[in-house]
Amino acid sequence: MSKRIFWGLSVLIILIVGGAIFLVIKNQAEIRELKRQLAEGEQGHSHADGTLHHGPSDEDESSTDVSNDDVRPAKIAKSGYVPKINPDPVSKEEARKPKLKKLYTGPLTFHEELLKTNPVKALRLQQEERGHWSAAWIPPFPPDDTEAQEFARVVYLRKYYIQTYGDLLETPEYGKETKAFYKALAISKQMFDTIMSYPYGARKYDLMKLTWPSLSDTVSVSYSDGTVDANPSEYFGDPEVRAFAKQAGTWDY
């Protein structure tokens, strides 16, 4: 009888120690992933989408006084189970050496009406026009998701003004465009800081995908086996796995 108790206690101790080790490893992995997302997001907010050669620094931009006037742009001629997501399966060798087509760098279309009704869709169309890989990863937030729609709108405007006007910003002829750019920049920075303060979960990481148009290439968010963004999402991944994870409480949503 004593042997049974001894072996029972031994097995219980092994299970407890193993579970503790697993939780520590999982928490460390989540912390590393949060740090990576933070670094990438900050990169996207430090002119990863095209630095103005004569523009102010991020610190100057954040303190620039901008007008609230509505500006119409000038017309320019042309338990621990984390499933990995892979919308376009590729081999490990291809993942290590991503083949990216050259982005379109000319003036962008201004989706004026769509920016009023569905900025998320407008942002997706903008990335499709640029030929940017992030177009496939912009979540289909509903039109009544005011936070997502507003964040998408200011991200769209930042990219639009930088790519369309470039060095023309901050010149007397394009003063209104410059004001509109800095206004969008200030709002996007404020919203970015708010989103980064959210706890780990699907909401946070789905919103962070709206910053991916500022990243240069998929290697910034890819793993060696070709999968992208293993964080929880309400829109990407296997729906059955997502439903199970929610029910089991093993994945934060």
MODELLER restraints for C-alpha pairs under 7 A, 6 or more apart:
rsr = mdl.restraints
at = mdl.atoms
rsr.add(forms.Gaussian(group=physical.xy_distance, feature=features.Distance(at['CA:26:A'], at['CA:80:A']), mean=6.92, stdev=0.5))
rsr.add(forms.Gaussian(group=physical.xy_distance, feature=features.Distance(at['CA:41:A'], at['CA:211:A']), mean=6.69, stdev=0.5))
rsr.add(forms.Gaussian(group=physical.xy_distance, feature=features.Distance(at['CA:44:A'], at['CA:211:A']), mean=6.55, stdev=0.5))
rsr.add(forms.Gaussian(group=physical.xy_distance, feature=features.Distance(at['CA:44:A'], at['CA:214:A']), mean=4.91, stdev=0.5))
rsr.add(forms.Gaussian(group=physical.xy_distance, feature=features.Distance(at['CA:44:A'], at['CA:215:A']), mean=5.99, stdev=0.5))
rsr.add(forms.Gaussian(group=physical.xy_distance, feature=features.Distance(at['CA:46:A'], at['CA:58:A']), mean=6.29, stdev=0.5))
rsr.add(forms.Gaussian(group=physical.xy_distance, feature=features.Distance(at['CA:48:A'], at['CA:214:A']), mean=5.56, stdev=0.5))
rsr.add(forms.Gaussian(group=physical.xy_distance, feature=features.Distance(at['CA:48:A'], at['CA:215:A']), mean=6.27, stdev=0.5))
rsr.add(forms.Gaussian(group=physical.xy_distance, feature=features.Distance(at['CA:49:A'], at['CA:159:A']), mean=6.80, stdev=0.5))
rsr.add(forms.Gaussian(group=physical.xy_distance, feature=features.Distance(at['CA:49:A'], at['CA:214:A']), mean=4.64, stdev=0.5))
rsr.add(forms.Gaussian(group=physical.xy_distance, feature=features.Distance(at['CA:49:A'], at['CA:215:A']), mean=6.87, stdev=0.5))
rsr.add(forms.Gaussian(group=physical.xy_distance, feature=features.Distance(at['CA:50:A'], at['CA:162:A']), mean=6.60, stdev=0.5))
rsr.add(forms.Gaussian(group=physical.xy_distance, feature=features.Distance(at['CA:52:A'], at['CA:166:A']), mean=6.42, stdev=0.5))
rsr.add(forms.Gaussian(group=physical.xy_distance, feature=features.Distance(at['CA:52:A'], at['CA:167:A']), mean=6.19, stdev=0.5))
rsr.add(forms.Gaussian(group=physical.xy_distance, feature=features.Distance(at['CA:53:A'], at['CA:167:A']), mean=6.71, stdev=0.5))
rsr.add(forms.Gaussian(group=physical.xy_distance, feature=features.Distance(at['CA:61:A'], at['CA:182:A']), mean=6.80, stdev=0.5))
rsr.add(forms.Gaussian(group=physical.xy_distance, feature=features.Distance(at['CA:62:A'], at['CA:186:A']), mean=5.81, stdev=0.5))
rsr.add(forms.Gaussian(group=physical.xy_distance, feature=features.Distance(at['CA:66:A'], at['CA:179:A']), mean=5.54, stdev=0.5))
rsr.add(forms.Gaussian(group=physical.xy_distance, feature=features.Distance(at['CA:66:A'], at['CA:182:A']), mean=6.28, stdev=0.5))
rsr.add(forms.Gaussian(group=physical.xy_distance, feature=features.Distance(at['CA:66:A'], at['CA:183:A']), mean=5.52, stdev=0.5))
rsr.add(forms.Gaussian(group=physical.xy_distance, feature=features.Distance(at['CA:67:A'], at['CA:179:A']), mean=6.12, stdev=0.5))
rsr.add(forms.Gaussian(group=physical.xy_distance, feature=features.Distance(at['CA:67:A'], at['CA:183:A']), mean=7.00, stdev=0.5))
rsr.add(forms.Gaussian(group=physical.xy_distance, feature=features.Distance(at['CA:71:A'], at['CA:176:A']), mean=6.49, stdev=0.5))
rsr.add(forms.Gaussian(group=physical.xy_distance, feature=features.Distance(at['CA:71:A'], at['CA:180:A']), mean=6.24, stdev=0.5))
rsr.add(forms.Gaussian(group=physical.xy_distance, feature=features.Distance(at['CA:73:A'], at['CA:177:A']), mean=6.22, stdev=0.5))
rsr.add(forms.Gaussian(group=physical.xy_distance, feature=features.Distance(at['CA:76:A'], at['CA:107:A']), mean=6.74, stdev=0.5))
rsr.add(forms.Gaussian(group=physical.xy_distance, feature=features.Distance(at['CA:78:A'], at['CA:106:A']), mean=6.82, stdev=0.5))
rsr.add(forms.Gaussian(group=physical.xy_distance, feature=features.Distance(at['CA:78:A'], at['CA:107:A']), mean=5.41, stdev=0.5))
rsr.add(forms.Gaussian(group=physical.xy_distance, feature=features.Distance(at['CA:79:A'], at['CA:250:A']), mean=3.82, stdev=0.5))
rsr.add(forms.Gaussian(group=physical.xy_distance, feature=features.Distance(at['CA:79:A'], at['CA:251:A']), mean=6.80, stdev=0.5))
rsr.add(forms.Gaussian(group=physical.xy_distance, feature=features.Distance(at['CA:80:A'], at['CA:250:A']), mean=5.64, stdev=0.5))
rsr.add(forms.Gaussian(group=physical.xy_distance, feature=features.Distance(at['CA:80:A'], at['CA:251:A']), mean=6.88, stdev=0.5))
rsr.add(forms.Gaussian(group=physical.xy_distance, feature=features.Distance(at['CA:82:A'], at['CA:230:A']), mean=6.55, stdev=0.5))
rsr.add(forms.Gaussian(group=physical.xy_distance, feature=features.Distance(at['CA:83:A'], at['CA:230:A']), mean=6.35, stdev=0.5))
rsr.add(forms.Gaussian(group=physical.xy_distance, feature=features.Distance(at['CA:84:A'], at['CA:227:A']), mean=6.03, stdev=0.5))
rsr.add(forms.Gaussian(group=physical.xy_distance, feature=features.Distance(at['CA:84:A'], at['CA:230:A']), mean=4.79, stdev=0.5))
rsr.add(forms.Gaussian(group=physical.xy_distance, feature=features.Distance(at['CA:85:A'], at['CA:227:A']), mean=5.53, stdev=0.5))
rsr.add(forms.Gaussian(group=physical.xy_distance, feature=features.Distance(at['CA:85:A'], at['CA:228:A']), mean=5.85, stdev=0.5))
rsr.add(forms.Gaussian(group=physical.xy_distance, feature=features.Distance(at['CA:85:A'], at['CA:229:A']), mean=6.74, stdev=0.5))
rsr.add(forms.Gaussian(group=physical.xy_distance, feature=features.Distance(at['CA:85:A'], at['CA:230:A']), mean=6.14, stdev=0.5))
rsr.add(forms.Gaussian(group=physical.xy_distance, feature=features.Distance(at['CA:85:A'], at['CA:237:A']), mean=5.29, stdev=0.5))
rsr.add(forms.Gaussian(group=physical.xy_distance, feature=features.Distance(at['CA:86:A'], at['CA:227:A']), mean=4.86, stdev=0.5))
rsr.add(forms.Gaussian(group=physical.xy_distance, feature=features.Distance(at['CA:86:A'], at['CA:228:A']), mean=6.22, stdev=0.5))
rsr.add(forms.Gaussian(group=physical.xy_distance, feature=features.Distance(at['CA:90:A'], at['CA:226:A']), mean=6.00, stdev=0.5))
rsr.add(forms.Gaussian(group=physical.xy_distance, feature=features.Distance(at['CA:91:A'], at['CA:226:A']), mean=6.83, stdev=0.5))
rsr.add(forms.Gaussian(group=physical.xy_distance, feature=features.Distance(at['CA:92:A'], at['CA:224:A']), mean=6.42, stdev=0.5))
rsr.add(forms.Gaussian(group=physical.xy_distance, feature=features.Distance(at['CA:92:A'], at['CA:225:A']), mean=4.82, stdev=0.5))
rsr.add(forms.Gaussian(group=physical.xy_distance, feature=features.Distance(at['CA:92:A'], at['CA:226:A']), mean=6.05, stdev=0.5))
rsr.add(forms.Gaussian(group=physical.xy_distance, feature=features.Distance(at['CA:95:A'], at['CA:224:A']), mean=6.05, stdev=0.5))
rsr.add(forms.Gaussian(group=physical.xy_distance, feature=features.Distance(at['CA:95:A'], at['CA:225:A']), mean=6.20, stdev=0.5))
rsr.add(forms.Gaussian(group=physical.xy_distance, feature=features.Distance(at['CA:95:A'], at['CA:226:A']), mean=4.61, stdev=0.5))
rsr.add(forms.Gaussian(group=physical.xy_distance, feature=features.Distance(at['CA:96:A'], at['CA:224:A']), mean=5.97, stdev=0.5))
rsr.add(forms.Gaussian(group=physical.xy_distance, feature=features.Distance(at['CA:103:A'], at['CA:130:A']), mean=5.58, stdev=0.5))
rsr.add(forms.Gaussian(group=physical.xy_distance, feature=features.Distance(at['CA:103:A'], at['CA:131:A']), mean=5.38, stdev=0.5))
rsr.add(forms.Gaussian(group=physical.xy_distance, feature=features.Distance(at['CA:103:A'], at['CA:132:A']), mean=6.41, stdev=0.5))
rsr.add(forms.Gaussian(group=physical.xy_distance, feature=features.Distance(at['CA:104:A'], at['CA:130:A']), mean=4.69, stdev=0.5))
rsr.add(forms.Gaussian(group=physical.xy_distance, feature=features.Distance(at['CA:104:A'], at['CA:131:A']), mean=6.33, stdev=0.5))
rsr.add(forms.Gaussian(group=physical.xy_distance, feature=features.Distance(at['CA:105:A'], at['CA:130:A']), mean=6.87, stdev=0.5))
rsr.add(forms.Gaussian(group=physical.xy_distance, feature=features.Distance(at['CA:105:A'], at['CA:163:A']), mean=6.61, stdev=0.5))
rsr.add(forms.Gaussian(group=physical.xy_distance, feature=features.Distance(at['CA:106:A'], at['CA:163:A']), mean=6.82, stdev=0.5))
rsr.add(forms.Gaussian(group=physical.xy_distance, feature=features.Distance(at['CA:106:A'], at['CA:164:A']), mean=6.55, stdev=0.5))
rsr.add(forms.Gaussian(group=physical.xy_distance, feature=features.Distance(at['CA:107:A'], at['CA:163:A']), mean=6.26, stdev=0.5))
rsr.add(forms.Gaussian(group=physical.xy_distance, feature=features.Distance(at['CA:107:A'], at['CA:164:A']), mean=4.13, stdev=0.5))
rsr.add(forms.Gaussian(group=physical.xy_distance, feature=features.Distance(at['CA:108:A'], at['CA:160:A']), mean=6.20, stdev=0.5))
rsr.add(forms.Gaussian(group=physical.xy_distance, feature=features.Distance(at['CA:108:A'], at['CA:164:A']), mean=5.74, stdev=0.5))
rsr.add(forms.Gaussian(group=physical.xy_distance, feature=features.Distance(at['CA:111:A'], at['CA:122:A']), mean=6.36, stdev=0.5))
rsr.add(forms.Gaussian(group=physical.xy_distance, feature=features.Distance(at['CA:114:A'], at['CA:122:A']), mean=5.91, stdev=0.5))
rsr.add(forms.Gaussian(group=physical.xy_distance, feature=features.Distance(at['CA:115:A'], at['CA:122:A']), mean=6.15, stdev=0.5))
rsr.add(forms.Gaussian(group=physical.xy_distance, feature=features.Distance(at['CA:115:A'], at['CA:153:A']), mean=6.44, stdev=0.5))
rsr.add(forms.Gaussian(group=physical.xy_distance, feature=features.Distance(at['CA:117:A'], at['CA:143:A']), mean=6.99, stdev=0.5))
rsr.add(forms.Gaussian(group=physical.xy_distance, feature=features.Distance(at['CA:118:A'], at['CA:143:A']), mean=5.61, stdev=0.5))
rsr.add(forms.Gaussian(group=physical.xy_distance, feature=features.Distance(at['CA:118:A'], at['CA:149:A']), mean=6.62, stdev=0.5))
rsr.add(forms.Gaussian(group=physical.xy_distance, feature=features.Distance(at['CA:119:A'], at['CA:149:A']), mean=5.42, stdev=0.5))
rsr.add(forms.Gaussian(group=physical.xy_distance, feature=features.Distance(at['CA:119:A'], at['CA:152:A']), mean=5.65, stdev=0.5))
rsr.add(forms.Gaussian(group=physical.xy_distance, feature=features.Distance(at['CA:119:A'], at['CA:153:A']), mean=4.98, stdev=0.5))
rsr.add(forms.Gaussian(group=physical.xy_distance, feature=features.Distance(at['CA:120:A'], at['CA:141:A']), mean=6.87, stdev=0.5))
rsr.add(forms.Gaussian(group=physical.xy_distance, feature=features.Distance(at['CA:120:A'], at['CA:149:A']), mean=5.60, stdev=0.5))
rsr.add(forms.Gaussian(group=physical.xy_distance, feature=features.Distance(at['CA:120:A'], at['CA:152:A']), mean=5.22, stdev=0.5))
rsr.add(forms.Gaussian(group=physical.xy_distance, feature=features.Distance(at['CA:120:A'], at['CA:153:A']), mean=6.99, stdev=0.5))
rsr.add(forms.Gaussian(group=physical.xy_distance, feature=features.Distance(at['CA:123:A'], at['CA:152:A']), mean=6.30, stdev=0.5))
rsr.add(forms.Gaussian(group=physical.xy_distance, feature=features.Distance(at['CA:123:A'], at['CA:156:A']), mean=5.38, stdev=0.5))
rsr.add(forms.Gaussian(group=physical.xy_distance, feature=features.Distance(at['CA:124:A'], at['CA:135:A']), mean=5.06, stdev=0.5))
rsr.add(forms.Gaussian(group=physical.xy_distance, feature=features.Distance(at['CA:124:A'], at['CA:138:A']), mean=6.34, stdev=0.5))
rsr.add(forms.Gaussian(group=physical.xy_distance, feature=features.Distance(at['CA:127:A'], at['CA:134:A']), mean=6.72, stdev=0.5))
rsr.add(forms.Gaussian(group=physical.xy_distance, feature=features.Distance(at['CA:127:A'], at['CA:135:A']), mean=5.15, stdev=0.5))
rsr.add(forms.Gaussian(group=physical.xy_distance, feature=features.Distance(at['CA:127:A'], at['CA:213:A']), mean=6.82, stdev=0.5))
rsr.add(forms.Gaussian(group=physical.xy_distance, feature=features.Distance(at['CA:128:A'], at['CA:135:A']), mean=5.74, stdev=0.5))
rsr.add(forms.Gaussian(group=physical.xy_distance, feature=features.Distance(at['CA:132:A'], at['CA:213:A']), mean=6.98, stdev=0.5))
rsr.add(forms.Gaussian(group=physical.xy_distance, feature=features.Distance(at['CA:134:A'], at['CA:212:A']), mean=5.82, stdev=0.5))
rsr.add(forms.Gaussian(group=physical.xy_distance, feature=features.Distance(at['CA:134:A'], at['CA:213:A']), mean=5.61, stdev=0.5))
rsr.add(forms.Gaussian(group=physical.xy_distance, feature=features.Distance(at['CA:137:A'], at['CA:209:A']), mean=6.71, stdev=0.5))
rsr.add(forms.Gaussian(group=physical.xy_distance, feature=features.Distance(at['CA:138:A'], at['CA:209:A']), mean=6.02, stdev=0.5))
rsr.add(forms.Gaussian(group=physical.xy_distance, feature=features.Distance(at['CA:138:A'], at['CA:210:A']), mean=5.99, stdev=0.5))
rsr.add(forms.Gaussian(group=physical.xy_distance, feature=features.Distance(at['CA:139:A'], at['CA:206:A']), mean=6.50, stdev=0.5))
rsr.add(forms.Gaussian(group=physical.xy_distance, feature=features.Distance(at['CA:139:A'], at['CA:235:A']), mean=6.18, stdev=0.5))
rsr.add(forms.Gaussian(group=physical.xy_distance, feature=features.Distance(at['CA:141:A'], at['CA:148:A']), mean=6.73, stdev=0.5))
rsr.add(forms.Gaussian(group=physical.xy_distance, feature=features.Distance(at['CA:143:A'], at['CA:149:A']), mean=6.84, stdev=0.5))
rsr.add(forms.Gaussian(group=physical.xy_distance, feature=features.Distance(at['CA:148:A'], at['CA:207:A']), mean=6.49, stdev=0.5))
rsr.add(forms.Gaussian(group=physical.xy_distance, feature=features.Distance(at['CA:151:A'], at['CA:188:A']), mean=6.30, stdev=0.5))
rsr.add(forms.Gaussian(group=physical.xy_distance, feature=features.Distance(at['CA:151:A'], at['CA:191:A']), mean=6.76, stdev=0.5))
rsr.add(forms.Gaussian(group=physical.xy_distance, feature=features.Distance(at['CA:152:A'], at['CA:210:A']), mean=6.19, stdev=0.5))
rsr.add(forms.Gaussian(group=physical.xy_distance, feature=features.Distance(at['CA:154:A'], at['CA:184:A']), mean=4.88, stdev=0.5))
rsr.add(forms.Gaussian(group=physical.xy_distance, feature=features.Distance(at['CA:154:A'], at['CA:185:A']), mean=6.90, stdev=0.5))
rsr.add(forms.Gaussian(group=physical.xy_distance, feature=features.Distance(at['CA:154:A'], at['CA:187:A']), mean=6.86, stdev=0.5))
rsr.add(forms.Gaussian(group=physical.xy_distance, feature=features.Distance(at['CA:154:A'], at['CA:188:A']), mean=5.68, stdev=0.5))
rsr.add(forms.Gaussian(group=physical.xy_distance, feature=features.Distance(at['CA:155:A'], at['CA:188:A']), mean=6.52, stdev=0.5))
rsr.add(forms.Gaussian(group=physical.xy_distance, feature=features.Distance(at['CA:155:A'], at['CA:211:A']), mean=7.00, stdev=0.5))
rsr.add(forms.Gaussian(group=physical.xy_distance, feature=features.Distance(at['CA:157:A'], at['CA:181:A']), mean=6.77, stdev=0.5))
rsr.add(forms.Gaussian(group=physical.xy_distance, feature=features.Distance(at['CA:157:A'], at['CA:184:A']), mean=6.37, stdev=0.5))
rsr.add(forms.Gaussian(group=physical.xy_distance, feature=features.Distance(at['CA:158:A'], at['CA:181:A']), mean=5.94, stdev=0.5))
rsr.add(forms.Gaussian(group=physical.xy_distance, feature=features.Distance(at['CA:158:A'], at['CA:184:A']), mean=6.28, stdev=0.5))
rsr.add(forms.Gaussian(group=physical.xy_distance, feature=features.Distance(at['CA:158:A'], at['CA:185:A']), mean=6.27, stdev=0.5))
rsr.add(forms.Gaussian(group=physical.xy_distance, feature=features.Distance(at['CA:161:A'], at['CA:181:A']), mean=6.13, stdev=0.5))
rsr.add(forms.Gaussian(group=physical.xy_distance, feature=features.Distance(at['CA:168:A'], at['CA:174:A']), mean=6.55, stdev=0.5))
rsr.add(forms.Gaussian(group=physical.xy_distance, feature=features.Distance(at['CA:169:A'], at['CA:177:A']), mean=6.81, stdev=0.5))
rsr.add(forms.Gaussian(group=physical.xy_distance, feature=features.Distance(at['CA:169:A'], at['CA:178:A']), mean=5.23, stdev=0.5))
rsr.add(forms.Gaussian(group=physical.xy_distance, feature=features.Distance(at['CA:170:A'], at['CA:178:A']), mean=5.60, stdev=0.5))
rsr.add(forms.Gaussian(group=physical.xy_distance, feature=features.Distance(at['CA:195:A'], at['CA:204:A']), mean=6.19, stdev=0.5))
rsr.add(forms.Gaussian(group=physical.xy_distance, feature=features.Distance(at['CA:198:A'], at['CA:204:A']), mean=6.07, stdev=0.5))
rsr.add(forms.Gaussian(group=physical.xy_distance, feature=features.Distance(at['CA:200:A'], at['CA:252:A']), mean=6.76, stdev=0.5))
rsr.add(forms.Gaussian(group=physical.xy_distance, feature=features.Distance(at['CA:201:A'], at['CA:232:A']), mean=5.97, stdev=0.5))
rsr.add(forms.Gaussian(group=physical.xy_distance, feature=features.Distance(at['CA:201:A'], at['CA:252:A']), mean=4.78, stdev=0.5))
rsr.add(forms.Gaussian(group=physical.xy_distance, feature=features.Distance(at['CA:201:A'], at['CA:253:A']), mean=4.76, stdev=0.5))
rsr.add(forms.Gaussian(group=physical.xy_distance, feature=features.Distance(at['CA:202:A'], at['CA:232:A']), mean=4.56, stdev=0.5))
rsr.add(forms.Gaussian(group=physical.xy_distance, feature=features.Distance(at['CA:202:A'], at['CA:233:A']), mean=4.30, stdev=0.5))
rsr.add(forms.Gaussian(group=physical.xy_distance, feature=features.Distance(at['CA:202:A'], at['CA:234:A']), mean=5.94, stdev=0.5))
rsr.add(forms.Gaussian(group=physical.xy_distance, feature=features.Distance(at['CA:202:A'], at['CA:252:A']), mean=6.84, stdev=0.5))
rsr.add(forms.Gaussian(group=physical.xy_distance, feature=features.Distance(at['CA:202:A'], at['CA:253:A']), mean=4.94, stdev=0.5))
rsr.add(forms.Gaussian(group=physical.xy_distance, feature=features.Distance(at['CA:203:A'], at['CA:253:A']), mean=6.78, stdev=0.5))
rsr.add(forms.Gaussian(group=physical.xy_distance, feature=features.Distance(at['CA:205:A'], at['CA:231:A']), mean=6.74, stdev=0.5))
rsr.add(forms.Gaussian(group=physical.xy_distance, feature=features.Distance(at['CA:205:A'], at['CA:233:A']), mean=6.77, stdev=0.5))
rsr.add(forms.Gaussian(group=physical.xy_distance, feature=features.Distance(at['CA:206:A'], at['CA:233:A']), mean=5.91, stdev=0.5))
rsr.add(forms.Gaussian(group=physical.xy_distance, feature=features.Distance(at['CA:221:A'], at['CA:228:A']), mean=5.98, stdev=0.5))
rsr.add(forms.Gaussian(group=physical.xy_distance, feature=features.Distance(at['CA:221:A'], at['CA:229:A']), mean=6.32, stdev=0.5))
rsr.add(forms.Gaussian(group=physical.xy_distance, feature=features.Distance(at['CA:222:A'], at['CA:228:A']), mean=4.70, stdev=0.5))
rsr.add(forms.Gaussian(group=physical.xy_distance, feature=features.Distance(at['CA:222:A'], at['CA:229:A']), mean=6.88, stdev=0.5))
rsr.add(forms.Gaussian(group=physical.xy_distance, feature=features.Distance(at['CA:245:A'], at['CA:251:A']), mean=5.42, stdev=0.5))
